[in-house]
Amino acid sequence: MAKDLAGAGPPQSAGLKPDAIGFLDALVIGLNATSPAYSVAAVIGPVVALVGIYAPGVMLASFVPMLLIASAFYYLNKVDQDCGTTFSWVTRAMGPWAGWLGGWAIAMTGVLVVGSLADVAVTFALLAFGLDSWVDNDALRRLLTVLLILVMTAICVIGTEVSARVQNILILAQVVCLLAFAVVALYRVYADTGTLDAIEPSISWLDPFGAGGASLTGALLLGVFIYWGWESAVNLTEETEDSATAPGKAAVWSTVILLVTYVAVGFAVVAYAGTAYLAENAAEEEFIFALLAEEAMGGWHWVVLLAVSTSALASTQTTIIPASRTALSMARRHALPAHFGRIHPRFRTPDVSTWWVAGIAIAWYLVVSEISSNALFDSLTALSLLIAFYYALTGVACAVYYRRQLTRSVHHFVLIGLGPLVGAGLLSWLLVESVIDMSDPANSYSGDSWFGLGPPLVIGIGISVTGVVIMVVWRLLAPVFWSERPGVVDPALVDGDGPGSKES
Protein backbone atom coordinates (compact mmCIF):
# COMPACT_ATOMS: atom_id res chain seq x y z
CA MET A 1 0.00 0.00 0.00
CA ALA A 2 1.18 3.53 -0.73
CA LYS A 3 0.93 4.72 2.84
CA ASP A 4 2.69 1.63 4.15
CA LEU A 5 5.59 2.09 1.75
CA ALA A 6 6.08 5.60 3.06
CA GLY A 7 5.95 4.39 6.62
CA ALA A 8 3.49 7.14 7.34
CA GLY A 9 0.04 5.64 7.74
CA PRO A 10 -1.22 5.20 11.29
CA PRO A 11 -2.93 1.99 12.40
CA GLN A 12 -6.45 1.76 11.05
CA SER A 13 -7.92 1.85 14.57
CA ALA A 14 -6.34 5.26 15.08
CA GLY A 15 -7.21 6.61 11.66
CA LEU A 16 -10.01 8.69 10.23
CA LYS A 17 -13.44 7.05 10.06
CA PRO A 18 -13.65 5.02 6.83
CA ASP A 19 -16.78 5.02 4.62
CA ALA A 20 -18.26 7.93 6.59
CA ILE A 21 -19.68 9.57 3.44
CA GLY A 22 -20.57 8.54 -0.10
CA PHE A 23 -19.98 9.96 -3.58
CA LEU A 24 -22.88 12.43 -3.48
CA ASP A 25 -21.80 13.75 -0.08
CA ALA A 26 -18.27 14.28 -1.41
CA LEU A 27 -19.67 16.00 -4.50
CA VAL A 28 -21.76 18.38 -2.39
CA ILE A 29 -18.80 19.20 -0.15
CA GLY A 30 -16.66 19.92 -3.22
CA LEU A 31 -19.34 22.23 -4.62
CA ASN A 32 -19.93 24.05 -1.35
CA ALA A 33 -16.21 24.57 -0.80
CA THR A 34 -16.16 26.84 -3.86
CA SER A 35 -19.00 28.93 -2.38
CA PRO A 36 -20.76 29.34 -5.78
CA ALA A 37 -23.19 32.15 -4.92
CA TYR A 38 -20.58 34.17 -3.03
CA SER A 39 -17.90 33.57 -5.66
CA VAL A 40 -19.97 34.63 -8.66
CA ALA A 41 -21.32 37.61 -6.72
CA ALA A 42 -17.80 38.70 -5.78
CA VAL A 43 -16.34 38.58 -9.29
CA ILE A 44 -19.17 39.29 -11.74
CA GLY A 45 -18.85 43.08 -11.42
CA PRO A 46 -15.05 43.25 -11.79
CA VAL A 47 -15.11 40.71 -14.65
CA VAL A 48 -17.75 42.68 -16.54
CA ALA A 49 -15.73 45.85 -15.95
CA LEU A 50 -12.82 44.12 -17.71
CA VAL A 51 -14.49 42.20 -20.56
CA GLY A 52 -18.07 43.46 -20.77
CA ILE A 53 -20.64 41.05 -22.17
CA TYR A 54 -17.99 38.33 -22.57
CA ALA A 55 -18.02 37.57 -18.83
CA PRO A 56 -19.74 34.17 -19.36
CA GLY A 57 -17.00 33.31 -21.88
CA VAL A 58 -14.31 34.10 -19.30
CA MET A 59 -16.03 31.76 -16.85
CA LEU A 60 -15.98 29.10 -19.56
CA ALA A 61 -12.28 29.66 -20.33
CA SER A 62 -11.33 29.62 -16.63
CA PHE A 63 -12.93 26.20 -16.39
CA VAL A 64 -10.33 24.62 -18.71
CA PRO A 65 -7.30 24.62 -16.37
CA MET A 66 -9.58 23.57 -13.48
CA LEU A 67 -10.80 20.51 -15.39
CA LEU A 68 -7.24 19.54 -16.37
CA ILE A 69 -6.03 19.81 -12.77
CA ALA A 70 -9.12 17.92 -11.57
CA SER A 71 -7.98 15.10 -13.86
CA ALA A 72 -4.62 15.12 -12.08
CA PHE A 73 -6.38 14.90 -8.70
CA TYR A 74 -8.42 11.95 -9.97
CA TYR A 75 -5.47 9.90 -11.20
CA LEU A 76 -3.21 10.70 -8.27
CA ASN A 77 -5.95 9.77 -5.82
CA LYS A 78 -6.34 6.40 -7.57
CA VAL A 79 -2.86 5.35 -6.48
CA ASP A 80 -2.59 7.23 -3.18
CA GLN A 81 -5.69 7.81 -1.03
CA ASP A 82 -4.10 10.25 1.39
CA CYS A 83 -6.10 13.11 2.93
CA GLY A 84 -3.06 15.35 2.40
CA THR A 85 -3.63 15.22 -1.40
CA THR A 86 -1.16 17.67 -2.98
CA PHE A 87 1.26 17.40 -0.05
CA SER A 88 1.41 13.60 -0.25
CA TRP A 89 1.42 13.34 -4.04
CA VAL A 90 4.04 16.01 -4.66
CA THR A 91 6.25 14.48 -1.95
CA ARG A 92 6.05 11.08 -3.65
CA ALA A 93 6.62 12.48 -7.13
CA MET A 94 9.06 15.34 -6.56
CA GLY A 95 10.49 14.98 -3.07
CA PRO A 96 9.84 16.33 0.44
CA TRP A 97 10.86 19.96 -0.12
CA ALA A 98 8.31 20.57 -2.90
CA GLY A 99 5.73 18.47 -1.07
CA TRP A 100 6.07 20.48 2.15
CA LEU A 101 5.61 23.78 0.33
CA GLY A 102 2.51 22.42 -1.41
CA GLY A 103 1.05 21.41 1.93
CA TRP A 104 1.86 24.81 3.43
CA ALA A 105 0.08 26.58 0.55
CA ILE A 106 -3.09 24.55 1.09
CA ALA A 107 -3.11 25.15 4.84
CA MET A 108 -2.59 28.89 4.44
CA THR A 109 -5.40 29.32 1.90
CA GLY A 110 -7.78 28.14 4.61
CA VAL A 111 -6.32 30.58 7.11
CA LEU A 112 -6.65 33.50 4.70
CA VAL A 113 -10.22 32.91 3.58
CA VAL A 114 -12.20 31.39 6.47
CA GLY A 115 -12.67 34.68 8.34
CA SER A 116 -13.76 36.55 5.24
CA LEU A 117 -16.26 33.84 4.30
CA ALA A 118 -17.77 33.82 7.78
CA ASP A 119 -17.98 37.63 7.70
CA VAL A 120 -19.89 37.48 4.41
CA ALA A 121 -22.22 34.78 5.78
CA VAL A 122 -23.04 36.93 8.80
CA THR A 123 -23.39 40.15 6.80
CA PHE A 124 -25.78 38.74 4.21
CA ALA A 125 -27.84 36.88 6.80
CA LEU A 126 -28.32 40.14 8.68
CA LEU A 127 -29.24 41.95 5.47
CA ALA A 128 -31.71 39.19 4.55
CA PHE A 129 -33.49 39.67 7.89
CA GLY A 130 -33.47 43.46 7.63
CA LEU A 131 -30.86 44.01 10.34
CA ASP A 132 -28.85 46.55 8.35
CA SER A 133 -27.81 48.50 11.46
CA TRP A 134 -26.13 45.39 12.85
CA VAL A 135 -24.01 45.17 9.70
CA ASP A 136 -22.73 48.71 10.32
CA ASN A 137 -21.68 47.78 13.86
CA ASP A 138 -18.15 46.44 13.26
CA ALA A 139 -17.66 45.05 16.76
CA LEU A 140 -20.95 43.15 16.73
CA ARG A 141 -20.40 41.80 13.22
CA ARG A 142 -16.91 40.56 14.09
CA LEU A 143 -18.19 38.92 17.26
CA LEU A 144 -20.88 37.07 15.29
CA THR A 145 -18.26 36.11 12.69
CA VAL A 146 -15.96 34.58 15.31
CA LEU A 147 -18.86 32.70 16.90
CA LEU A 148 -19.87 31.35 13.50
CA ILE A 149 -16.33 30.09 12.81
CA LEU A 150 -16.31 28.33 16.18
CA VAL A 151 -19.68 26.67 15.50
CA MET A 152 -18.68 25.47 12.02
CA THR A 153 -15.35 24.21 13.37
CA ALA A 154 -17.17 22.26 16.08
CA ILE A 155 -19.34 20.64 13.40
CA CYS A 156 -16.19 19.62 11.51
CA VAL A 157 -14.80 18.03 14.68
CA ILE A 158 -18.01 16.26 15.72
CA GLY A 159 -17.96 14.18 12.57
CA THR A 160 -17.76 14.01 8.79
CA GLU A 161 -21.30 12.58 8.57
CA VAL A 162 -22.72 15.59 10.43
CA SER A 163 -20.72 17.92 8.21
CA ALA A 164 -22.11 16.20 5.12
CA ARG A 165 -25.72 16.54 6.33
CA VAL A 166 -25.25 20.24 6.99
CA GLN A 167 -23.65 20.70 3.57
CA ASN A 168 -26.51 18.88 1.81
CA ILE A 169 -29.01 21.31 3.32
CA LEU A 170 -26.91 24.37 2.52
CA ILE A 171 -26.27 23.43 -1.12
CA LEU A 172 -29.98 22.81 -1.68
CA ALA A 173 -30.89 26.22 -0.25
CA GLN A 174 -28.13 27.89 -2.25
CA VAL A 175 -29.00 26.31 -5.60
CA VAL A 176 -32.73 26.96 -5.21
CA CYS A 177 -32.08 30.63 -4.41
CA LEU A 178 -29.64 31.08 -7.30
CA LEU A 179 -31.98 29.43 -9.79
CA ALA A 180 -34.88 31.56 -8.58
CA PHE A 181 -32.83 34.69 -9.21
CA ALA A 182 -31.66 33.52 -12.65
CA VAL A 183 -35.18 32.57 -13.75
CA VAL A 184 -36.75 35.83 -12.55
CA ALA A 185 -33.96 37.95 -14.06
CA LEU A 186 -34.12 36.27 -17.48
CA TYR A 187 -37.92 36.35 -17.49
CA ARG A 188 -37.89 40.08 -16.87
CA VAL A 189 -35.32 40.57 -19.64
CA TYR A 190 -37.48 38.82 -22.25
CA ALA A 191 -40.70 40.37 -20.87
CA ASP A 192 -39.03 43.78 -20.99
CA THR A 193 -40.08 44.57 -17.43
CA GLY A 194 -36.62 45.16 -15.98
CA THR A 195 -35.65 48.38 -14.24
CA LEU A 196 -32.10 48.49 -15.65
CA ASP A 197 -30.56 48.57 -19.14
CA ALA A 198 -31.21 44.95 -20.00
CA ILE A 199 -29.48 43.19 -22.90
CA GLU A 200 -30.93 40.14 -24.66
CA PRO A 201 -28.49 37.21 -24.22
CA SER A 202 -26.44 35.98 -27.17
CA ILE A 203 -24.38 32.84 -27.74
CA SER A 204 -21.50 35.13 -28.75
CA TRP A 205 -21.08 35.99 -25.06
CA LEU A 206 -19.34 32.64 -24.66
CA ASP A 207 -16.36 33.86 -26.68
CA PRO A 208 -13.65 34.47 -24.03
CA PHE A 209 -11.46 36.31 -26.54
CA GLY A 210 -14.14 38.83 -27.48
CA ALA A 211 -12.57 41.58 -25.38
CA GLY A 212 -8.95 40.46 -25.89
CA GLY A 213 -5.85 42.19 -24.59
CA ALA A 214 -4.67 42.59 -21.02
CA SER A 215 -8.25 42.77 -19.77
CA LEU A 216 -8.68 39.08 -20.62
CA THR A 217 -5.74 38.12 -18.41
CA GLY A 218 -7.14 40.02 -15.45
CA ALA A 219 -10.56 38.50 -15.93
CA LEU A 220 -9.11 34.97 -16.14
CA LEU A 221 -7.34 35.52 -12.82
CA LEU A 222 -10.70 36.29 -11.24
CA GLY A 223 -12.25 33.36 -13.07
CA VAL A 224 -9.80 30.88 -11.57
CA PHE A 225 -10.67 32.13 -8.08
CA ILE A 226 -14.37 31.26 -8.42
CA TYR A 227 -13.57 27.61 -9.20
CA TRP A 228 -11.13 27.16 -6.33
CA GLY A 229 -12.15 24.72 -3.59
CA TRP A 230 -13.57 21.71 -5.46
CA GLU A 231 -10.65 19.54 -4.26
CA SER A 232 -12.11 19.49 -0.73
CA ALA A 233 -13.90 16.33 -1.85
CA VAL A 234 -10.53 14.62 -2.35
CA ASN A 235 -9.24 15.69 1.06
CA LEU A 236 -11.96 13.42 2.48
CA THR A 237 -10.70 10.43 0.49
CA GLU A 238 -9.87 8.37 3.59
CA GLU A 239 -13.42 8.91 4.86
CA THR A 240 -15.26 8.25 1.58
CA GLU A 241 -16.74 5.01 0.25
CA ASP A 242 -14.87 3.65 -2.79
CA SER A 243 -11.98 5.94 -1.87
CA ALA A 244 -9.84 5.07 -4.91
CA THR A 245 -12.27 6.59 -7.42
CA ALA A 246 -15.27 8.33 -5.80
CA PRO A 247 -13.44 11.41 -4.43
CA GLY A 248 -11.67 12.00 -7.74
CA LYS A 249 -14.92 11.66 -9.68
CA ALA A 250 -16.59 14.06 -7.24
CA ALA A 251 -13.84 16.61 -7.92
CA VAL A 252 -14.21 16.34 -11.70
CA TRP A 253 -18.01 16.49 -11.64
CA SER A 254 -18.02 19.43 -9.24
CA THR A 255 -16.02 21.51 -11.74
CA VAL A 256 -18.52 20.64 -14.49
CA ILE A 257 -21.53 21.54 -12.33
CA LEU A 258 -19.83 24.78 -11.33
CA LEU A 259 -19.29 25.62 -15.00
CA VAL A 260 -23.01 25.26 -15.74
CA THR A 261 -23.96 27.28 -12.64
CA TYR A 262 -21.52 30.11 -13.27
CA VAL A 263 -22.32 30.48 -16.97
CA ALA A 264 -26.08 30.41 -16.32
CA VAL A 265 -25.95 32.99 -13.53
CA GLY A 266 -23.42 35.03 -15.52
CA PHE A 267 -25.84 35.22 -18.46
CA ALA A 268 -28.71 36.21 -16.14
CA VAL A 269 -26.76 38.94 -14.35
CA VAL A 270 -25.23 40.50 -17.47
CA ALA A 271 -28.52 40.33 -19.38
CA TYR A 272 -30.61 41.90 -16.62
CA ALA A 273 -28.24 44.58 -15.33
CA GLY A 274 -26.33 45.46 -18.47
CA THR A 275 -22.60 46.04 -18.67
CA ALA A 276 -22.65 49.73 -17.75
CA TYR A 277 -24.42 49.19 -14.42
CA LEU A 278 -22.17 46.26 -13.46
CA ALA A 279 -18.99 48.12 -14.40
CA GLU A 280 -20.06 51.21 -12.45
CA ASN A 281 -20.69 49.07 -9.36
CA ALA A 282 -17.67 46.75 -9.74
CA ALA A 283 -16.19 48.06 -6.50
CA GLU A 284 -19.20 46.73 -4.59
CA GLU A 285 -17.81 43.19 -4.93
CA GLU A 286 -20.21 40.59 -3.48
CA PHE A 287 -22.70 43.36 -2.55
CA ILE A 288 -23.58 43.65 -6.24
CA PHE A 289 -26.01 40.78 -5.64
CA ALA A 290 -27.62 42.73 -2.83
CA LEU A 291 -28.23 45.60 -5.25
CA LEU A 292 -29.42 43.40 -8.10
CA ALA A 293 -31.67 41.31 -5.87
CA GLU A 294 -33.74 44.32 -4.89
CA GLU A 295 -33.88 45.51 -8.49
CA ALA A 296 -34.93 42.16 -9.94
CA MET A 297 -37.02 40.57 -7.19
CA GLY A 298 -38.43 43.45 -5.21
CA GLY A 299 -39.76 42.25 -1.86
CA TRP A 300 -38.30 38.80 -2.50
CA HIS A 301 -34.75 40.12 -2.65
CA TRP A 302 -33.98 38.33 0.63
CA VAL A 303 -33.90 35.08 -1.39
CA VAL A 304 -30.71 36.11 -3.17
CA LEU A 305 -29.19 37.53 0.02
CA LEU A 306 -29.88 34.20 1.67
CA ALA A 307 -28.19 32.40 -1.24
CA VAL A 308 -24.98 34.35 -0.73
CA SER A 309 -25.16 33.86 3.03
CA THR A 310 -25.65 30.09 2.84
CA SER A 311 -22.94 29.91 0.18
CA ALA A 312 -20.39 31.61 2.41
CA LEU A 313 -21.62 29.67 5.45
CA ALA A 314 -21.13 26.34 3.70
CA SER A 315 -17.70 27.33 2.43
CA THR A 316 -16.65 28.47 5.91
CA GLN A 317 -16.99 24.86 7.02
CA THR A 318 -15.66 23.09 3.94
CA THR A 319 -12.59 25.35 3.64
CA ILE A 320 -11.46 24.15 7.06
CA ILE A 321 -11.42 20.54 5.79
CA PRO A 322 -8.48 20.71 3.30
CA ALA A 323 -6.30 22.71 5.70
CA SER A 324 -6.93 20.42 8.69
CA ARG A 325 -6.56 17.17 6.70
CA THR A 326 -3.37 18.43 5.10
CA ALA A 327 -1.93 19.28 8.53
CA LEU A 328 -2.93 15.80 9.72
CA SER A 329 -1.19 14.16 6.76
CA MET A 330 1.94 16.26 7.26
CA ALA A 331 2.07 15.33 10.95
CA ARG A 332 1.72 11.62 10.15
CA ARG A 333 4.70 11.90 7.82
CA HIS A 334 6.69 13.82 10.49
CA ALA A 335 6.58 17.00 8.39
CA LEU A 336 4.86 18.82 11.28
CA PRO A 337 4.81 18.27 15.06
CA ALA A 338 3.06 15.05 16.05
CA HIS A 339 0.18 16.68 17.95
CA PHE A 340 -1.25 17.97 14.65
CA GLY A 341 -1.83 14.32 13.76
CA ARG A 342 -4.10 13.60 16.74
CA ILE A 343 -7.44 12.04 15.84
CA HIS A 344 -10.37 12.33 18.24
CA PRO A 345 -11.01 8.86 19.71
CA ARG A 346 -14.80 9.20 19.49
CA PHE A 347 -15.45 11.34 16.44
CA ARG A 348 -12.49 10.02 14.38
CA THR A 349 -11.67 13.47 13.03
CA PRO A 350 -8.42 15.50 13.25
CA ASP A 351 -9.58 17.66 16.14
CA VAL A 352 -6.25 19.32 17.01
CA SER A 353 -5.39 20.42 13.47
CA THR A 354 -8.98 21.54 12.88
CA TRP A 355 -9.02 23.80 15.94
CA TRP A 356 -5.56 25.13 15.09
CA VAL A 357 -6.71 26.12 11.60
CA ALA A 358 -9.77 27.84 13.06
CA GLY A 359 -7.74 29.62 15.75
CA ILE A 360 -5.16 31.00 13.33
CA ALA A 361 -7.91 31.98 10.86
CA ILE A 362 -9.76 33.91 13.59
CA ALA A 363 -6.59 35.69 14.64
CA TRP A 364 -5.81 36.61 11.02
CA TYR A 365 -9.36 37.87 10.44
CA LEU A 366 -9.39 40.05 13.55
CA VAL A 367 -5.96 41.56 12.95
CA VAL A 368 -6.43 42.27 9.25
CA SER A 369 -10.02 43.55 9.57
CA GLU A 370 -8.83 45.88 12.32
CA ILE A 371 -6.40 47.40 9.81
CA SER A 372 -9.21 47.97 7.30
CA SER A 373 -11.81 46.13 5.25
CA ASN A 374 -9.64 46.80 2.20
CA ALA A 375 -6.75 44.99 3.86
CA LEU A 376 -9.04 41.98 4.31
CA PHE A 377 -9.89 42.05 0.62
CA ASP A 378 -6.18 42.39 -0.21
CA SER A 379 -5.47 39.22 1.78
CA LEU A 380 -8.09 37.42 -0.30
CA THR A 381 -6.47 38.66 -3.50
CA ALA A 382 -3.22 37.07 -2.32
CA LEU A 383 -5.05 33.73 -2.43
CA SER A 384 -4.64 33.55 -6.20
CA LEU A 385 -0.88 33.17 -5.78
CA LEU A 386 -1.21 30.20 -3.42
CA ILE A 387 -4.01 28.60 -5.42
CA ALA A 388 -2.16 28.79 -8.73
CA PHE A 389 1.00 27.48 -7.05
CA TYR A 390 -0.34 24.31 -5.50
CA TYR A 391 -2.71 23.50 -8.38
CA ALA A 392 0.17 23.83 -10.87
CA LEU A 393 2.41 21.76 -8.58
CA THR A 394 -0.21 18.99 -8.53
CA GLY A 395 -0.46 18.96 -12.32
CA VAL A 396 3.30 18.57 -12.69
CA ALA A 397 3.39 15.91 -9.96
CA CYS A 398 0.81 13.82 -11.83
CA ALA A 399 2.89 13.71 -15.02
CA VAL A 400 6.09 13.02 -13.05
CA TYR A 401 4.57 10.33 -10.85
CA TYR A 402 3.07 8.53 -13.86
CA ARG A 403 6.03 9.23 -16.15
CA ARG A 404 6.78 5.58 -16.92
CA GLN A 405 3.16 4.89 -17.88
CA LEU A 406 2.42 7.82 -20.18
CA THR A 407 3.35 6.00 -23.38
CA ARG A 408 1.15 2.98 -22.65
CA SER A 409 -1.81 4.52 -24.47
CA VAL A 410 -3.15 7.76 -25.92
CA HIS A 411 -5.54 7.88 -22.97
CA HIS A 412 -2.68 7.89 -20.46
CA PHE A 413 -0.64 10.38 -22.44
CA VAL A 414 -3.47 12.91 -22.82
CA LEU A 415 -5.39 12.62 -19.54
CA ILE A 416 -2.55 11.79 -17.14
CA GLY A 417 0.40 13.54 -18.78
CA LEU A 418 -0.38 16.24 -21.33
CA GLY A 419 -3.63 17.52 -19.79
CA PRO A 420 -2.29 18.10 -16.26
CA LEU A 421 0.89 19.67 -17.68
CA VAL A 422 -1.11 22.06 -19.86
CA GLY A 423 -3.26 22.94 -16.85
CA ALA A 424 -0.12 23.53 -14.78
CA GLY A 425 1.34 25.68 -17.57
CA LEU A 426 -1.78 27.85 -17.78
CA LEU A 427 -1.85 28.32 -14.03
CA SER A 428 1.87 29.11 -13.94
CA TRP A 429 1.29 31.79 -16.57
CA LEU A 430 -1.56 33.21 -14.49
CA LEU A 431 0.70 33.09 -11.42
CA VAL A 432 3.33 35.19 -13.17
CA GLU A 433 0.67 37.60 -14.42
CA SER A 434 -0.69 37.85 -10.87
CA VAL A 435 2.72 38.78 -9.50
CA ILE A 436 3.16 41.45 -12.17
CA ASP A 437 -0.32 42.83 -11.56
CA MET A 438 -0.01 42.79 -7.76
CA SER A 439 3.35 44.54 -7.82
CA ASP A 440 1.53 47.78 -8.65
CA PRO A 441 -0.07 49.21 -5.49
CA ALA A 442 -2.74 50.89 -7.61
CA ASN A 443 -4.20 47.46 -8.42
CA SER A 444 -4.96 46.65 -4.78
CA TYR A 445 -8.25 47.36 -3.00
CA SER A 446 -6.63 49.82 -0.61
CA GLY A 447 -4.36 51.41 -3.19
CA ASP A 448 -1.69 51.56 -0.49
CA SER A 449 1.97 50.78 -1.03
CA TRP A 450 3.71 48.28 1.23
CA PHE A 451 7.47 48.35 0.68
CA GLY A 452 6.83 49.77 -2.77
CA LEU A 453 4.57 46.85 -3.76
CA GLY A 454 0.87 46.11 -3.66
CA PRO A 455 -0.35 44.69 -0.32
CA PRO A 456 -1.59 41.38 -1.86
CA LEU A 457 1.88 40.62 -3.24
CA VAL A 458 3.53 41.51 0.08
CA ILE A 459 1.09 39.20 1.89
CA GLY A 460 1.78 36.41 -0.61
CA ILE A 461 5.55 36.84 -0.32
CA GLY A 462 5.31 37.03 3.47
CA ILE A 463 3.37 33.78 3.69
CA SER A 464 5.78 32.04 1.32
CA VAL A 465 8.89 33.23 3.19
CA THR A 466 7.33 32.24 6.52
CA GLY A 467 6.68 28.78 5.12
CA VAL A 468 10.26 28.38 3.92
CA VAL A 469 11.62 29.48 7.32
CA ILE A 470 9.38 27.05 9.22
CA MET A 471 10.29 24.27 6.80
CA VAL A 472 14.03 24.80 7.24
CA VAL A 473 13.73 25.01 11.03
CA TRP A 474 11.65 21.81 11.18
CA ARG A 475 14.14 20.11 8.84
CA LEU A 476 16.87 20.84 11.38
CA LEU A 477 14.78 19.80 14.38
CA ALA A 478 13.15 16.67 12.91
CA PRO A 479 14.84 15.45 9.70
CA VAL A 480 12.85 12.18 9.40
CA PHE A 481 10.46 13.43 6.73
CA TRP A 482 13.29 14.66 4.52
CA SER A 483 14.66 11.15 4.14
CA GLU A 484 11.74 10.22 1.88
CA ARG A 485 12.59 9.64 -1.78
CA PRO A 486 10.37 10.19 -4.84
CA GLY A 487 8.68 7.15 -6.34
CA VAL A 488 6.82 6.14 -9.48
CA VAL A 489 3.50 4.38 -10.05
CA ASP A 490 3.48 0.60 -10.11
CA PRO A 491 2.36 -0.42 -13.65
CA ALA A 492 -0.05 -3.01 -12.21
CA LEU A 493 -1.94 -0.28 -10.36
CA VAL A 494 -2.47 2.25 -13.14
CA ASP A 495 -5.75 0.78 -14.31
CA GLY A 496 -7.35 0.76 -10.89
CA ASP A 497 -6.22 -2.48 -9.24
CA GLY A 498 -5.65 -0.63 -5.96
CA PRO A 499 -3.59 2.04 -4.27
CA GLY A 500 0.16 1.86 -4.19
CA SER A 501 3.49 3.04 -5.45
CA LYS A 502 6.93 1.69 -6.18
CA GLU A 503 10.05 3.47 -5.08
CA SER A 504 12.49 4.50 -7.81
C-alpha positions, 0 to 999 in steps of 0.5 A: 500500500502507498501509505505503508511504503512511506511508513506514514500511515497510522494503524487503522484503529487510530485513523479517520473514520472510513466510509463515513460519506458517499460519492454524493456527499463528497460531490456536495462538499466539493461544490460548497467549498467553492461557495458558488453564490458568493464567488460569482457575486464577488467577481461578476462586477469586476469581470464585466468591468474588464471584458463586458458582455464576454463575462460568461466566456471568461467563466468558460475559459477559466474552467479549462485549467480547473478541469485539467487539474481535476484530472490530475487529482483523480489519477493521483488519488487512484494510487494514493488515497491520502487526505493530504492530497497535494502534499502527499502526491508532490512528496512522492513524485518530486520529493519532500521539499516541494511536497512540504511547500505544497502542503503549506500553501493549502493550509494557508489558503484556509487561514486567509479565507475562512474569516472573510467567508464567515464575515460574508455569511453573517453580513448577508444573513443580517441583510436578509433579515433586515438588520442593516444596522447590525451590519454597520456595527463592526464590533458586533459583526466581528463577534458574530463572525468569530462565533460562526467560525467556532460553530462550524469548526465544532461541526467539523470536529463532531464528525464528517457525517454531520458535516455532510448533512449540513452541507446537503441542506446548505447546497440545496438552499443555495442552488434553489435561491440562485436558480430563482434569481436567474429565472426571474432575471431572465424572465424580466429581460425577455418580458421587458419589465426590468428596471435596468438597461437589459441586454438580450443574451447571445451565444457570442457571449461565450467567446472568451477572446471577445474583449482580448488584450490585457483585460482578458488576463485580469478576468481569467485571474478572477475566473480561476478564483471562483472555481477554487475549492472543489478539491475538498472532496478529495481531502476526504478520500480516507473517509469516503466510500470507494476511496480510490475513485469516488473522491476524484470523480466528485472533484471532476463532476463538481467543476462541471456543475460549477461551470453550468452554474456560473455560466447560467448565472453570468448570463442572467446577471449581465442580461438583466443589469447590463454592462454599464451598471455592473462596471459602475458598481464593480467596487461593490464586490459581493454586494452587487447581488444585494443591489441586483436582488432588490432591483430584480425581485423586489420584496423577495430580494432576501432570497438572493441575500440568503443564497450568498449567506448560505454559500459563504456559510457552507464554504466556511466549514468546507474550507477548514477541511483541506487545511486540517486534513493536510496538517494531519497528513503532514504530521503523520509523515513527520513533516509537522509536530506530532500533535497535529496528527491527533485524531479524536477517539470518538469522532475520528476526526483530526480535532487538534489540526482543525481547531488550530486552523480555526484559531489561526484563521480567527486571529488573522481575520481580527488583525487584518479587519482591524487594519481595514476592510480593504486589507481583508480584501487584499489578503483574499487577492493574495489567495490567487498566488497560493491557489495557482502554485499548489494547483500547478504543482499537482499537475506537474506531480501527476505527469512526473509520478506517472512518467513511466506509464504515459506511453502505454496509451493515448488515454494515459498520455493525454489525460494523465500527462499532457492535460495536467501539464497544460493545466499547470502551464496555464496556471503558472502563466496566471501566477506570473501575471498575478505577480506582475499585476499585484506589484503595482499598489494601484491594483490593490483594494486599498491602493496603499503601497507596502514596501513599494509593492501592492499589499496582496503581493507583500502578503503572498511573499510574506506567507511564502517566506514564513513557510520556507523558514518554518520548513528549514527550522523543522528540517533541522529539528526533525529530519525524518520526513526529509529522508523520503525519496520520490517514487513512481507508479506501479504499472499493475496499479495504473488501471485501478487495481488498488492504491500503491506506489513503487520506489524508484 
